[in-house]
């Protein structure tokens, strides 16, 4: 059997249990923010889209 490194085991047991949940929350927020930005851009296209295209 491979010898387990106690430091690595501690990281896996403590930090990495919290990290995935934090990453999932961050991804969810990012998706929501991206969705909101996309909706804003879609609603703005008719009025200022042509300006952004020229620039």
mmCIF entry with sequence, helices, sheets and N, C-alpha, C, O atoms, coordinates in Angstrom:
data_MODEL
# 
_entry.id   MODEL 
# 
_entity.id                         1 
_entity.type                       polymer 
_entity.pdbx_number_of_molecules   1 
# 
_entity_poly.entity_id                      1 
_entity_poly.type                           'polypeptide(L)' 
_entity_poly.nstd_linkage                   no 
_entity_poly.nstd_monomer                   no 
_entity_poly.pdbx_seq_one_letter_code       
;(UNK)(UNK)(UNK)(UNK)(UNK)(UNK)(UNK)(UNK)(UNK)(UNK)(UNK)(UNK)(UNK)(UNK)(UNK)(UNK)
(UNK)(UNK)(UNK)(UNK)(UNK)(UNK)(UNK)(UNK)(UNK)(UNK)(UNK)(UNK)(UNK)(UNK)(UNK)(UNK)
(UNK)(UNK)(UNK)(UNK)(UNK)(UNK)(UNK)(UNK)(UNK)(UNK)(UNK)(UNK)(UNK)(UNK)(UNK)(UNK)
(UNK)(UNK)(UNK)(UNK)(UNK)(UNK)(UNK)
;
_entity_poly.pdbx_seq_one_letter_code_can   XXXXXXXXXXXXXXXXXXXXXXXXXXXXXXXXXXXXXXXXXXXXXXXXXXXXXXX 
_entity_poly.pdbx_strand_id                 A 
# 
loop_
_entity_poly_seq.entity_id 
_entity_poly_seq.num 
_entity_poly_seq.mon_id 
_entity_poly_seq.hetero 
1 1  UNK n 
1 2  UNK n 
1 3  UNK n 
1 4  UNK n 
1 5  UNK n 
1 6  UNK n 
1 7  UNK n 
1 8  UNK n 
1 9  UNK n 
1 10 UNK n 
1 11 UNK n 
1 12 UNK n 
1 13 UNK n 
1 14 UNK n 
1 15 UNK n 
1 16 UNK n 
1 17 UNK n 
1 18 UNK n 
1 19 UNK n 
1 20 UNK n 
1 21 UNK n 
1 22 UNK n 
1 23 UNK n 
1 24 UNK n 
1 25 UNK n 
1 26 UNK n 
1 27 UNK n 
1 28 UNK n 
1 29 UNK n 
1 30 UNK n 
1 31 UNK n 
1 32 UNK n 
1 33 UNK n 
1 34 UNK n 
1 35 UNK n 
1 36 UNK n 
1 37 UNK n 
1 38 UNK n 
1 39 UNK n 
1 40 UNK n 
1 41 UNK n 
1 42 UNK n 
1 43 UNK n 
1 44 UNK n 
1 45 UNK n 
1 46 UNK n 
1 47 UNK n 
1 48 UNK n 
1 49 UNK n 
1 50 UNK n 
1 51 UNK n 
1 52 UNK n 
1 53 UNK n 
1 54 UNK n 
1 55 UNK n 
# 
_struct_asym.id          A 
_struct_asym.entity_id   1 
# 
loop_
_struct_conf.conf_type_id 
_struct_conf.id 
_struct_conf.pdbx_PDB_helix_id 
_struct_conf.beg_label_comp_id 
_struct_conf.beg_label_asym_id 
_struct_conf.beg_label_seq_id 
_struct_conf.pdbx_beg_PDB_ins_code 
_struct_conf.end_label_comp_id 
_struct_conf.end_label_asym_id 
_struct_conf.end_label_seq_id 
_struct_conf.pdbx_end_PDB_ins_code 
_struct_conf.beg_auth_comp_id 
_struct_conf.beg_auth_asym_id 
_struct_conf.beg_auth_seq_id 
_struct_conf.end_auth_comp_id 
_struct_conf.end_auth_asym_id 
_struct_conf.end_auth_seq_id 
_struct_conf.pdbx_PDB_helix_class 
_struct_conf.details 
_struct_conf.pdbx_PDB_helix_length 
HELX_P HELX_P1 AA1 UNK A 6  ? UNK A 13 ? UNK A 6  UNK A 13 1 ? 8  
HELX_P HELX_P2 AA2 UNK A 15 ? UNK A 54 ? UNK A 15 UNK A 54 1 ? 40 
# 
_struct_conf_type.id          HELX_P 
_struct_conf_type.criteria    ? 
_struct_conf_type.reference   ? 
# 
loop_
_atom_site.group_PDB 
_atom_site.id 
_atom_site.type_symbol 
_atom_site.label_atom_id 
_atom_site.label_alt_id 
_atom_site.label_comp_id 
_atom_site.label_asym_id 
_atom_site.label_entity_id 
_atom_site.label_seq_id 
_atom_site.pdbx_PDB_ins_code 
_atom_site.Cartn_x 
_atom_site.Cartn_y 
_atom_site.Cartn_z 
_atom_site.occupancy 
_atom_site.B_iso_or_equiv 
_atom_site.pdbx_formal_charge 
_atom_site.auth_seq_id 
_atom_site.auth_comp_id 
_atom_site.auth_asym_id 
_atom_site.auth_atom_id 
_atom_site.pdbx_PDB_model_num 
ATOM 1   N N  . UNK A 1 1  ? 0.845   -1.209 0.000   1.00 0.00 ? 1  UNK A N  1 
ATOM 2   C CA . UNK A 1 1  ? 0.000   0.000  0.000   1.00 0.00 ? 1  UNK A CA 1 
ATOM 3   C C  . UNK A 1 1  ? 0.875   1.252  0.000   1.00 0.00 ? 1  UNK A C  1 
ATOM 4   O O  . UNK A 1 1  ? 1.894   1.294  0.691   1.00 0.00 ? 1  UNK A O  1 
ATOM 5   N N  . UNK A 1 2  ? 0.494   2.257  -0.757  1.00 0.00 ? 2  UNK A N  1 
ATOM 6   C CA . UNK A 1 2  ? 1.289   3.501  -0.767  1.00 0.00 ? 2  UNK A CA 1 
ATOM 7   C C  . UNK A 1 2  ? 1.166   4.231  0.564   1.00 0.00 ? 2  UNK A C  1 
ATOM 8   O O  . UNK A 1 2  ? 0.102   4.254  1.183   1.00 0.00 ? 2  UNK A O  1 
ATOM 9   N N  . UNK A 1 3  ? 2.275   4.824  0.990   1.00 0.00 ? 3  UNK A N  1 
ATOM 10  C CA . UNK A 1 3  ? 2.249   5.572  2.251   1.00 0.00 ? 3  UNK A CA 1 
ATOM 11  C C  . UNK A 1 3  ? 1.525   6.898  2.021   1.00 0.00 ? 3  UNK A C  1 
ATOM 12  O O  . UNK A 1 3  ? 1.859   7.644  1.101   1.00 0.00 ? 3  UNK A O  1 
ATOM 13  N N  . UNK A 1 4  ? 0.536   7.182  2.859   1.00 0.00 ? 4  UNK A N  1 
ATOM 14  C CA . UNK A 1 4  ? -0.230  8.420  2.696   1.00 0.00 ? 4  UNK A CA 1 
ATOM 15  C C  . UNK A 1 4  ? 0.497   9.570  3.373   1.00 0.00 ? 4  UNK A C  1 
ATOM 16  O O  . UNK A 1 4  ? 0.970   9.441  4.502   1.00 0.00 ? 4  UNK A O  1 
ATOM 17  N N  . UNK A 1 5  ? 0.580   10.675 2.685   1.00 0.00 ? 5  UNK A N  1 
ATOM 18  C CA . UNK A 1 5  ? 1.190   11.868 3.256   1.00 0.00 ? 5  UNK A CA 1 
ATOM 19  C C  . UNK A 1 5  ? 0.150   12.566 4.131   1.00 0.00 ? 5  UNK A C  1 
ATOM 20  O O  . UNK A 1 5  ? -0.888  12.986 3.621   1.00 0.00 ? 5  UNK A O  1 
ATOM 21  N N  . UNK A 1 6  ? 0.401   12.700 5.434   1.00 0.00 ? 6  UNK A N  1 
ATOM 22  C CA . UNK A 1 6  ? -0.605  13.294 6.328   1.00 0.00 ? 6  UNK A CA 1 
ATOM 23  C C  . UNK A 1 6  ? -0.983  14.714 5.928   1.00 0.00 ? 6  UNK A C  1 
ATOM 24  O O  . UNK A 1 6  ? -2.119  15.139 6.140   1.00 0.00 ? 6  UNK A O  1 
ATOM 25  N N  . UNK A 1 7  ? -0.036  15.449 5.351   1.00 0.00 ? 7  UNK A N  1 
ATOM 26  C CA . UNK A 1 7  ? -0.346  16.822 4.935   1.00 0.00 ? 7  UNK A CA 1 
ATOM 27  C C  . UNK A 1 7  ? -1.354  16.795 3.788   1.00 0.00 ? 7  UNK A C  1 
ATOM 28  O O  . UNK A 1 7  ? -2.322  17.555 3.786   1.00 0.00 ? 7  UNK A O  1 
ATOM 29  N N  . UNK A 1 8  ? -1.121  15.920 2.821   1.00 0.00 ? 8  UNK A N  1 
ATOM 30  C CA . UNK A 1 8  ? -2.047  15.814 1.690   1.00 0.00 ? 8  UNK A CA 1 
ATOM 31  C C  . UNK A 1 8  ? -3.411  15.349 2.185   1.00 0.00 ? 8  UNK A C  1 
ATOM 32  O O  . UNK A 1 8  ? -4.440  15.865 1.749   1.00 0.00 ? 8  UNK A O  1 
ATOM 33  N N  . UNK A 1 9  ? -3.423  14.374 3.094   1.00 0.00 ? 9  UNK A N  1 
ATOM 34  C CA . UNK A 1 9  ? -4.693  13.879 3.628   1.00 0.00 ? 9  UNK A CA 1 
ATOM 35  C C  . UNK A 1 9  ? -5.457  15.011 4.319   1.00 0.00 ? 9  UNK A C  1 
ATOM 36  O O  . UNK A 1 9  ? -6.673  15.131 4.166   1.00 0.00 ? 9  UNK A O  1 
ATOM 37  N N  . UNK A 1 10 ? -4.735  15.840 5.079   1.00 0.00 ? 10 UNK A N  1 
ATOM 38  C CA . UNK A 1 10 ? -5.403  16.951 5.763   1.00 0.00 ? 10 UNK A CA 1 
ATOM 39  C C  . UNK A 1 10 ? -6.011  17.905 4.746   1.00 0.00 ? 10 UNK A C  1 
ATOM 40  O O  . UNK A 1 10 ? -7.140  18.361 4.921   1.00 0.00 ? 10 UNK A O  1 
ATOM 41  N N  . UNK A 1 11 ? -5.269  18.210 3.684   1.00 0.00 ? 11 UNK A N  1 
ATOM 42  C CA . UNK A 1 11 ? -5.787  19.118 2.664   1.00 0.00 ? 11 UNK A CA 1 
ATOM 43  C C  . UNK A 1 11 ? -7.040  18.536 2.020   1.00 0.00 ? 11 UNK A C  1 
ATOM 44  O O  . UNK A 1 11 ? -8.025  19.242 1.806   1.00 0.00 ? 11 UNK A O  1 
ATOM 45  N N  . UNK A 1 12 ? -6.991  17.242 1.714   1.00 0.00 ? 12 UNK A N  1 
ATOM 46  C CA . UNK A 1 12 ? -8.148  16.625 1.062   1.00 0.00 ? 12 UNK A CA 1 
ATOM 47  C C  . UNK A 1 12 ? -9.354  16.618 1.994   1.00 0.00 ? 12 UNK A C  1 
ATOM 48  O O  . UNK A 1 12 ? -10.484 16.838 1.559   1.00 0.00 ? 12 UNK A O  1 
ATOM 49  N N  . UNK A 1 13 ? -9.106  16.365 3.278   1.00 0.00 ? 13 UNK A N  1 
ATOM 50  C CA . UNK A 1 13 ? -10.220 16.250 4.223   1.00 0.00 ? 13 UNK A CA 1 
ATOM 51  C C  . UNK A 1 13 ? -10.807 17.616 4.566   1.00 0.00 ? 13 UNK A C  1 
ATOM 52  O O  . UNK A 1 13 ? -12.018 17.737 4.753   1.00 0.00 ? 13 UNK A O  1 
ATOM 53  N N  . UNK A 1 14 ? -9.968  18.644 4.652   1.00 0.00 ? 14 UNK A N  1 
ATOM 54  C CA . UNK A 1 14 ? -10.445 19.942 5.127   1.00 0.00 ? 14 UNK A CA 1 
ATOM 55  C C  . UNK A 1 14 ? -10.711 20.906 3.965   1.00 0.00 ? 14 UNK A C  1 
ATOM 56  O O  . UNK A 1 14 ? -11.857 21.273 3.704   1.00 0.00 ? 14 UNK A O  1 
ATOM 57  N N  . UNK A 1 15 ? -9.648  21.308 3.277   1.00 0.00 ? 15 UNK A N  1 
ATOM 58  C CA . UNK A 1 15 ? -9.779  22.380 2.294   1.00 0.00 ? 15 UNK A CA 1 
ATOM 59  C C  . UNK A 1 15 ? -10.576 21.938 1.070   1.00 0.00 ? 15 UNK A C  1 
ATOM 60  O O  . UNK A 1 15 ? -11.473 22.651 0.621   1.00 0.00 ? 15 UNK A O  1 
ATOM 61  N N  . UNK A 1 16 ? -10.252 20.764 0.532   1.00 0.00 ? 16 UNK A N  1 
ATOM 62  C CA . UNK A 1 16 ? -10.877 20.348 -0.719  1.00 0.00 ? 16 UNK A CA 1 
ATOM 63  C C  . UNK A 1 16 ? -12.350 19.995 -0.562  1.00 0.00 ? 16 UNK A C  1 
ATOM 64  O O  . UNK A 1 16 ? -13.075 19.943 -1.555  1.00 0.00 ? 16 UNK A O  1 
ATOM 65  N N  . UNK A 1 17 ? -12.806 19.751 0.660   1.00 0.00 ? 17 UNK A N  1 
ATOM 66  C CA . UNK A 1 17 ? -14.247 19.520 0.841   1.00 0.00 ? 17 UNK A CA 1 
ATOM 67  C C  . UNK A 1 17 ? -15.002 20.830 0.662   1.00 0.00 ? 17 UNK A C  1 
ATOM 68  O O  . UNK A 1 17 ? -16.103 20.852 0.112   1.00 0.00 ? 17 UNK A O  1 
ATOM 69  N N  . UNK A 1 18 ? -14.399 21.926 1.133   1.00 0.00 ? 18 UNK A N  1 
ATOM 70  C CA . UNK A 1 18 ? -15.064 23.226 1.018   1.00 0.00 ? 18 UNK A CA 1 
ATOM 71  C C  . UNK A 1 18 ? -14.877 23.818 -0.378  1.00 0.00 ? 18 UNK A C  1 
ATOM 72  O O  . UNK A 1 18 ? -15.770 24.492 -0.891  1.00 0.00 ? 18 UNK A O  1 
ATOM 73  N N  . UNK A 1 19 ? -13.738 23.574 -0.984  1.00 0.00 ? 19 UNK A N  1 
ATOM 74  C CA . UNK A 1 19 ? -13.431 24.196 -2.274  1.00 0.00 ? 19 UNK A CA 1 
ATOM 75  C C  . UNK A 1 19 ? -14.453 23.865 -3.358  1.00 0.00 ? 19 UNK A C  1 
ATOM 76  O O  . UNK A 1 19 ? -14.908 24.776 -4.050  1.00 0.00 ? 19 UNK A O  1 
ATOM 77  N N  . UNK A 1 20 ? -14.836 22.592 -3.536  1.00 0.00 ? 20 UNK A N  1 
ATOM 78  C CA . UNK A 1 20 ? -15.793 22.290 -4.608  1.00 0.00 ? 20 UNK A CA 1 
ATOM 79  C C  . UNK A 1 20 ? -17.104 23.044 -4.447  1.00 0.00 ? 20 UNK A C  1 
ATOM 80  O O  . UNK A 1 20 ? -17.642 23.550 -5.432  1.00 0.00 ? 20 UNK A O  1 
ATOM 81  N N  . UNK A 1 21 ? -17.630 23.132 -3.232  1.00 0.00 ? 21 UNK A N  1 
ATOM 82  C CA . UNK A 1 21 ? -18.897 23.836 -3.027  1.00 0.00 ? 21 UNK A CA 1 
ATOM 83  C C  . UNK A 1 21 ? -18.725 25.315 -3.360  1.00 0.00 ? 21 UNK A C  1 
ATOM 84  O O  . UNK A 1 21 ? -19.622 25.932 -3.936  1.00 0.00 ? 21 UNK A O  1 
ATOM 85  N N  . UNK A 1 22 ? -17.562 25.891 -2.996  1.00 0.00 ? 22 UNK A N  1 
ATOM 86  C CA . UNK A 1 22 ? -17.318 27.296 -3.315  1.00 0.00 ? 22 UNK A CA 1 
ATOM 87  C C  . UNK A 1 22 ? -17.230 27.482 -4.824  1.00 0.00 ? 22 UNK A C  1 
ATOM 88  O O  . UNK A 1 22 ? -17.750 28.456 -5.368  1.00 0.00 ? 22 UNK A O  1 
ATOM 89  N N  . UNK A 1 23 ? -16.569 26.544 -5.498  1.00 0.00 ? 23 UNK A N  1 
ATOM 90  C CA . UNK A 1 23 ? -16.449 26.646 -6.950  1.00 0.00 ? 23 UNK A CA 1 
ATOM 91  C C  . UNK A 1 23 ? -17.808 26.554 -7.614  1.00 0.00 ? 23 UNK A C  1 
ATOM 92  O O  . UNK A 1 23 ? -18.092 27.285 -8.563  1.00 0.00 ? 23 UNK A O  1 
ATOM 93  N N  . UNK A 1 24 ? -18.650 25.658 -7.120  1.00 0.00 ? 24 UNK A N  1 
ATOM 94  C CA . UNK A 1 24 ? -19.992 25.510 -7.700  1.00 0.00 ? 24 UNK A CA 1 
ATOM 95  C C  . UNK A 1 24 ? -20.777 26.797 -7.519  1.00 0.00 ? 24 UNK A C  1 
ATOM 96  O O  . UNK A 1 24 ? -21.434 27.262 -8.451  1.00 0.00 ? 24 UNK A O  1 
ATOM 97  N N  . UNK A 1 25 ? -20.714 27.377 -6.324  1.00 0.00 ? 25 UNK A N  1 
ATOM 98  C CA . UNK A 1 25 ? -21.431 28.628 -6.078  1.00 0.00 ? 25 UNK A CA 1 
ATOM 99  C C  . UNK A 1 25 ? -20.905 29.719 -7.006  1.00 0.00 ? 25 UNK A C  1 
ATOM 100 O O  . UNK A 1 25 ? -21.687 30.476 -7.583  1.00 0.00 ? 25 UNK A O  1 
ATOM 101 N N  . UNK A 1 26 ? -19.597 29.802 -7.150  1.00 0.00 ? 26 UNK A N  1 
ATOM 102 C CA . UNK A 1 26 ? -19.015 30.824 -8.016  1.00 0.00 ? 26 UNK A CA 1 
ATOM 103 C C  . UNK A 1 26 ? -19.483 30.644 -9.455  1.00 0.00 ? 26 UNK A C  1 
ATOM 104 O O  . UNK A 1 26 ? -19.813 31.615 -10.135 1.00 0.00 ? 26 UNK A O  1 
ATOM 105 N N  . UNK A 1 27 ? -19.509 29.390 -9.915  1.00 0.00 ? 27 UNK A N  1 
ATOM 106 C CA . UNK A 1 27 ? -19.946 29.133 -11.286 1.00 0.00 ? 27 UNK A CA 1 
ATOM 107 C C  . UNK A 1 27 ? -21.410 29.516 -11.461 1.00 0.00 ? 27 UNK A C  1 
ATOM 108 O O  . UNK A 1 27 ? -21.785 30.085 -12.487 1.00 0.00 ? 27 UNK A O  1 
ATOM 109 N N  . UNK A 1 28 ? -22.243 29.206 -10.461 1.00 0.00 ? 28 UNK A N  1 
ATOM 110 C CA . UNK A 1 28 ? -23.666 29.549 -10.559 1.00 0.00 ? 28 UNK A CA 1 
ATOM 111 C C  . UNK A 1 28 ? -23.841 31.058 -10.662 1.00 0.00 ? 28 UNK A C  1 
ATOM 112 O O  . UNK A 1 28 ? -24.619 31.541 -11.484 1.00 0.00 ? 28 UNK A O  1 
ATOM 113 N N  . UNK A 1 29 ? -23.122 31.799 -9.832  1.00 0.00 ? 29 UNK A N  1 
ATOM 114 C CA . UNK A 1 29 ? -23.222 33.260 -9.873  1.00 0.00 ? 29 UNK A CA 1 
ATOM 115 C C  . UNK A 1 29 ? -22.728 33.774 -11.218 1.00 0.00 ? 29 UNK A C  1 
ATOM 116 O O  . UNK A 1 29 ? -23.334 34.667 -11.809 1.00 0.00 ? 29 UNK A O  1 
ATOM 117 N N  . UNK A 1 30 ? -21.625 33.207 -11.699 1.00 0.00 ? 30 UNK A N  1 
ATOM 118 C CA . UNK A 1 30 ? -21.072 33.650 -12.972 1.00 0.00 ? 30 UNK A CA 1 
ATOM 119 C C  . UNK A 1 30 ? -22.077 33.431 -14.092 1.00 0.00 ? 30 UNK A C  1 
ATOM 120 O O  . UNK A 1 30 ? -22.257 34.302 -14.942 1.00 0.00 ? 30 UNK A O  1 
ATOM 121 N N  . UNK A 1 31 ? -22.728 32.282 -14.100 1.00 0.00 ? 31 UNK A N  1 
ATOM 122 C CA . UNK A 1 31 ? -23.713 31.987 -15.142 1.00 0.00 ? 31 UNK A CA 1 
ATOM 123 C C  . UNK A 1 31 ? -24.870 32.972 -15.056 1.00 0.00 ? 31 UNK A C  1 
ATOM 124 O O  . UNK A 1 31 ? -25.335 33.469 -16.081 1.00 0.00 ? 31 UNK A O  1 
ATOM 125 N N  . UNK A 1 32 ? -25.336 33.257 -13.851 1.00 0.00 ? 32 UNK A N  1 
ATOM 126 C CA . UNK A 1 32 ? -26.447 34.198 -13.684 1.00 0.00 ? 32 UNK A CA 1 
ATOM 127 C C  . UNK A 1 32 ? -26.033 35.588 -14.145 1.00 0.00 ? 32 UNK A C  1 
ATOM 128 O O  . UNK A 1 32 ? -26.788 36.258 -14.849 1.00 0.00 ? 32 UNK A O  1 
ATOM 129 N N  . UNK A 1 33 ? -24.836 36.026 -13.753 1.00 0.00 ? 33 UNK A N  1 
ATOM 130 C CA . UNK A 1 33 ? -24.372 37.351 -14.161 1.00 0.00 ? 33 UNK A CA 1 
ATOM 131 C C  . UNK A 1 33 ? -24.222 37.412 -15.673 1.00 0.00 ? 33 UNK A C  1 
ATOM 132 O O  . UNK A 1 33 ? -24.621 38.396 -16.296 1.00 0.00 ? 33 UNK A O  1 
ATOM 133 N N  . UNK A 1 34 ? -23.648 36.365 -16.271 1.00 0.00 ? 34 UNK A N  1 
ATOM 134 C CA . UNK A 1 34 ? -23.479 36.325 -17.722 1.00 0.00 ? 34 UNK A CA 1 
ATOM 135 C C  . UNK A 1 34 ? -24.832 36.386 -18.405 1.00 0.00 ? 34 UNK A C  1 
ATOM 136 O O  . UNK A 1 34 ? -24.995 37.076 -19.411 1.00 0.00 ? 34 UNK A O  1 
ATOM 137 N N  . UNK A 1 35 ? -25.808 35.660 -17.857 1.00 0.00 ? 35 UNK A N  1 
ATOM 138 C CA . UNK A 1 35 ? -27.162 35.661 -18.420 1.00 0.00 ? 35 UNK A CA 1 
ATOM 139 C C  . UNK A 1 35 ? -27.750 37.063 -18.366 1.00 0.00 ? 35 UNK A C  1 
ATOM 140 O O  . UNK A 1 35 ? -28.347 37.529 -19.336 1.00 0.00 ? 35 UNK A O  1 
ATOM 141 N N  . UNK A 1 36 ? -27.581 37.738 -17.224 1.00 0.00 ? 36 UNK A N  1 
ATOM 142 C CA . UNK A 1 36 ? -28.123 39.094 -17.079 1.00 0.00 ? 36 UNK A CA 1 
ATOM 143 C C  . UNK A 1 36 ? -27.448 40.051 -18.052 1.00 0.00 ? 36 UNK A C  1 
ATOM 144 O O  . UNK A 1 36 ? -28.116 40.878 -18.674 1.00 0.00 ? 36 UNK A O  1 
ATOM 145 N N  . UNK A 1 37 ? -26.123 39.945 -18.189 1.00 0.00 ? 37 UNK A N  1 
ATOM 146 C CA . UNK A 1 37 ? -25.398 40.812 -19.119 1.00 0.00 ? 37 UNK A CA 1 
ATOM 147 C C  . UNK A 1 37 ? -25.866 40.554 -20.542 1.00 0.00 ? 37 UNK A C  1 
ATOM 148 O O  . UNK A 1 37 ? -26.068 41.494 -21.310 1.00 0.00 ? 37 UNK A O  1 
ATOM 149 N N  . UNK A 1 38 ? -26.039 39.290 -20.898 1.00 0.00 ? 38 UNK A N  1 
ATOM 150 C CA . UNK A 1 38 ? -26.500 38.947 -22.246 1.00 0.00 ? 38 UNK A CA 1 
ATOM 151 C C  . UNK A 1 38 ? -27.872 39.549 -22.505 1.00 0.00 ? 38 UNK A C  1 
ATOM 152 O O  . UNK A 1 38 ? -28.121 40.083 -23.586 1.00 0.00 ? 38 UNK A O  1 
ATOM 153 N N  . UNK A 1 39 ? -28.767 39.466 -21.519 1.00 0.00 ? 39 UNK A N  1 
ATOM 154 C CA . UNK A 1 39 ? -30.110 40.036 -21.685 1.00 0.00 ? 39 UNK A CA 1 
ATOM 155 C C  . UNK A 1 39 ? -30.026 41.542 -21.853 1.00 0.00 ? 39 UNK A C  1 
ATOM 156 O O  . UNK A 1 39 ? -30.742 42.112 -22.677 1.00 0.00 ? 39 UNK A O  1 
ATOM 157 N N  . UNK A 1 40 ? -29.156 42.202 -21.080 1.00 0.00 ? 40 UNK A N  1 
ATOM 158 C CA . UNK A 1 40 ? -29.017 43.658 -21.200 1.00 0.00 ? 40 UNK A CA 1 
ATOM 159 C C  . UNK A 1 40 ? -28.506 44.016 -22.587 1.00 0.00 ? 40 UNK A C  1 
ATOM 160 O O  . UNK A 1 40 ? -29.016 44.938 -23.224 1.00 0.00 ? 40 UNK A O  1 
ATOM 161 N N  . UNK A 1 41 ? -27.493 43.281 -23.055 1.00 0.00 ? 41 UNK A N  1 
ATOM 162 C CA . UNK A 1 41 ? -26.948 43.566 -24.384 1.00 0.00 ? 41 UNK A CA 1 
ATOM 163 C C  . UNK A 1 41 ? -28.011 43.348 -25.449 1.00 0.00 ? 41 UNK A C  1 
ATOM 164 O O  . UNK A 1 41 ? -28.117 44.136 -26.389 1.00 0.00 ? 41 UNK A O  1 
ATOM 165 N N  . UNK A 1 42 ? -28.797 42.288 -25.312 1.00 0.00 ? 42 UNK A N  1 
ATOM 166 C CA . UNK A 1 42 ? -29.855 42.020 -26.292 1.00 0.00 ? 42 UNK A CA 1 
ATOM 167 C C  . UNK A 1 42 ? -30.849 43.173 -26.328 1.00 0.00 ? 42 UNK A C  1 
ATOM 168 O O  . UNK A 1 42 ? -31.276 43.582 -27.407 1.00 0.00 ? 42 UNK A O  1 
ATOM 169 N N  . UNK A 1 43 ? -31.222 43.701 -25.169 1.00 0.00 ? 43 UNK A N  1 
ATOM 170 C CA . UNK A 1 43 ? -32.199 44.787 -25.123 1.00 0.00 ? 43 UNK A CA 1 
ATOM 171 C C  . UNK A 1 43 ? -31.587 46.092 -25.627 1.00 0.00 ? 43 UNK A C  1 
ATOM 172 O O  . UNK A 1 43 ? -32.307 46.975 -26.092 1.00 0.00 ? 43 UNK A O  1 
ATOM 173 N N  . UNK A 1 44 ? -30.261 46.219 -25.539 1.00 0.00 ? 44 UNK A N  1 
ATOM 174 C CA . UNK A 1 44 ? -29.588 47.446 -25.964 1.00 0.00 ? 44 UNK A CA 1 
ATOM 175 C C  . UNK A 1 44 ? -29.252 47.430 -27.453 1.00 0.00 ? 44 UNK A C  1 
ATOM 176 O O  . UNK A 1 44 ? -29.010 48.486 -28.038 1.00 0.00 ? 44 UNK A O  1 
ATOM 177 N N  . UNK A 1 45 ? -29.234 46.264 -28.067 1.00 0.00 ? 45 UNK A N  1 
ATOM 178 C CA . UNK A 1 45 ? -28.788 46.157 -29.459 1.00 0.00 ? 45 UNK A CA 1 
ATOM 179 C C  . UNK A 1 45 ? -29.559 47.099 -30.372 1.00 0.00 ? 45 UNK A C  1 
ATOM 180 O O  . UNK A 1 45 ? -28.959 47.734 -31.239 1.00 0.00 ? 45 UNK A O  1 
ATOM 181 N N  . UNK A 1 46 ? -30.865 47.205 -30.199 1.00 0.00 ? 46 UNK A N  1 
ATOM 182 C CA . UNK A 1 46 ? -31.685 48.005 -31.106 1.00 0.00 ? 46 UNK A CA 1 
ATOM 183 C C  . UNK A 1 46 ? -31.309 49.485 -31.015 1.00 0.00 ? 46 UNK A C  1 
ATOM 184 O O  . UNK A 1 46 ? -31.406 50.203 -32.010 1.00 0.00 ? 46 UNK A O  1 
ATOM 185 N N  . UNK A 1 47 ? -30.878 49.958 -29.827 1.00 0.00 ? 47 UNK A N  1 
ATOM 186 C CA . UNK A 1 47 ? -30.634 51.387 -29.650 1.00 0.00 ? 47 UNK A CA 1 
ATOM 187 C C  . UNK A 1 47 ? -29.163 51.763 -29.828 1.00 0.00 ? 47 UNK A C  1 
ATOM 188 O O  . UNK A 1 47 ? -28.858 52.757 -30.488 1.00 0.00 ? 47 UNK A O  1 
ATOM 189 N N  . UNK A 1 48 ? -28.240 50.973 -29.243 1.00 0.00 ? 48 UNK A N  1 
ATOM 190 C CA . UNK A 1 48 ? -26.828 51.355 -29.298 1.00 0.00 ? 48 UNK A CA 1 
ATOM 191 C C  . UNK A 1 48 ? -25.969 50.289 -29.961 1.00 0.00 ? 48 UNK A C  1 
ATOM 192 O O  . UNK A 1 48 ? -24.751 50.450 -30.044 1.00 0.00 ? 48 UNK A O  1 
ATOM 193 N N  . UNK A 1 49 ? -26.569 49.212 -30.430 1.00 0.00 ? 49 UNK A N  1 
ATOM 194 C CA . UNK A 1 49 ? -25.779 48.145 -31.049 1.00 0.00 ? 49 UNK A CA 1 
ATOM 195 C C  . UNK A 1 49 ? -24.989 48.656 -32.238 1.00 0.00 ? 49 UNK A C  1 
ATOM 196 O O  . UNK A 1 49 ? -23.838 48.264 -32.432 1.00 0.00 ? 49 UNK A O  1 
ATOM 197 N N  . UNK A 1 50 ? -25.597 49.532 -33.043 1.00 0.00 ? 50 UNK A N  1 
ATOM 198 C CA . UNK A 1 50 ? -24.914 50.020 -34.239 1.00 0.00 ? 50 UNK A CA 1 
ATOM 199 C C  . UNK A 1 50 ? -23.709 50.871 -33.865 1.00 0.00 ? 50 UNK A C  1 
ATOM 200 O O  . UNK A 1 50 ? -22.720 50.899 -34.598 1.00 0.00 ? 50 UNK A O  1 
ATOM 201 N N  . UNK A 1 51 ? -23.779 51.573 -32.723 1.00 0.00 ? 51 UNK A N  1 
ATOM 202 C CA . UNK A 1 51 ? -22.646 52.382 -32.277 1.00 0.00 ? 51 UNK A CA 1 
ATOM 203 C C  . UNK A 1 51 ? -21.476 51.472 -31.919 1.00 0.00 ? 51 UNK A C  1 
ATOM 204 O O  . UNK A 1 51 ? -20.338 51.736 -32.307 1.00 0.00 ? 51 UNK A O  1 
ATOM 205 N N  . UNK A 1 52 ? -21.761 50.392 -31.171 1.00 0.00 ? 52 UNK A N  1 
ATOM 206 C CA . UNK A 1 52 ? -20.707 49.459 -30.788 1.00 0.00 ? 52 UNK A CA 1 
ATOM 207 C C  . UNK A 1 52 ? -20.104 48.816 -32.032 1.00 0.00 ? 52 UNK A C  1 
ATOM 208 O O  . UNK A 1 52 ? -18.900 48.567 -32.083 1.00 0.00 ? 52 UNK A O  1 
ATOM 209 N N  . UNK A 1 53 ? -20.931 48.549 -33.027 1.00 0.00 ? 53 UNK A N  1 
ATOM 210 C CA . UNK A 1 53 ? -20.429 47.921 -34.251 1.00 0.00 ? 53 UNK A CA 1 
ATOM 211 C C  . UNK A 1 53 ? -19.479 48.864 -34.982 1.00 0.00 ? 53 UNK A C  1 
ATOM 212 O O  . UNK A 1 53 ? -18.443 48.427 -35.483 1.00 0.00 ? 53 UNK A O  1 
ATOM 213 N N  . UNK A 1 54 ? -19.816 50.146 -35.049 1.00 0.00 ? 54 UNK A N  1 
ATOM 214 C CA . UNK A 1 54 ? -18.959 51.111 -35.741 1.00 0.00 ? 54 UNK A CA 1 
ATOM 215 C C  . UNK A 1 54 ? -17.631 51.260 -35.012 1.00 0.00 ? 54 UNK A C  1 
ATOM 216 O O  . UNK A 1 54 ? -16.578 51.358 -35.642 1.00 0.00 ? 54 UNK A O  1 
ATOM 217 N N  . UNK A 1 55 ? -17.683 51.277 -33.674 1.00 0.00 ? 55 UNK A N  1 
ATOM 218 C CA . UNK A 1 55 ? -16.454 51.422 -32.893 1.00 0.00 ? 55 UNK A CA 1 
ATOM 219 C C  . UNK A 1 55 ? -15.698 50.110 -32.968 1.00 0.00 ? 55 UNK A C  1 
ATOM 220 O O  . UNK A 1 55 ? -14.622 49.984 -32.385 1.00 0.00 ? 55 UNK A O  1 
# 
